[in-house]
Amino acid sequence: MTARVDVRAAEQAAHDLMDALGLDVDAEALVDTPRRMVEAYRELLTPRSFDLTTFANDEGYDELVLARAIPVQSVCEHHLLPFVGVAHVGYLPGERILGLSKLARVVELFARRPQVQERLTKQVADWLDDRLAPRGVGVVIEAEHTCMTLRGVRANGSTTVTSTLLGTLREDARSRAEFLALTGLTGGLTTGGGVRG
């Protein structure tokens, strides 16, 4: 979300939506809800800025680096309802290694916008591949979509799993198996095309 947010117009739109849905917008409990809605969506749609911190791989570390269970909070672009879960993000270093906190920051960078999980998974992997030039990248996201659990099919407890595997983690069966085993997903994922649960 950019800095050009028109808060006043957004609050009026939230008020009008509530009114159009038949809610008593003058009720004491709801009077301030449009403001709170706008603040909530601004937070959900605004990633924190960060600087990419990389370091020379002086020791020649060539094994998998994996950050598991990075929290993911995003908003489904079709219903503007949240989806939440975890991301497992790993890479096989090349000449540079990454500050570990940056793996979580990259997930947040792409999650804090209207999204679909498939695109989010690929964007995180492509961004790391482009900026870090590793030998391989793997991203697996597991999330619960409230557009599935709270409405429509109401499939409570269902989760969706998506994956993107690049480089060695896609091409080499042993590297791929190691990555998936360390994420806790040993079956059902093949060559990085992604699996929806």
Order of alpha helices (4+ residues) and beta strands (2+ residues): alpha-alpha-beta-beta-beta-beta-alpha-beta-alpha-beta-alpha-beta-alpha-alpha
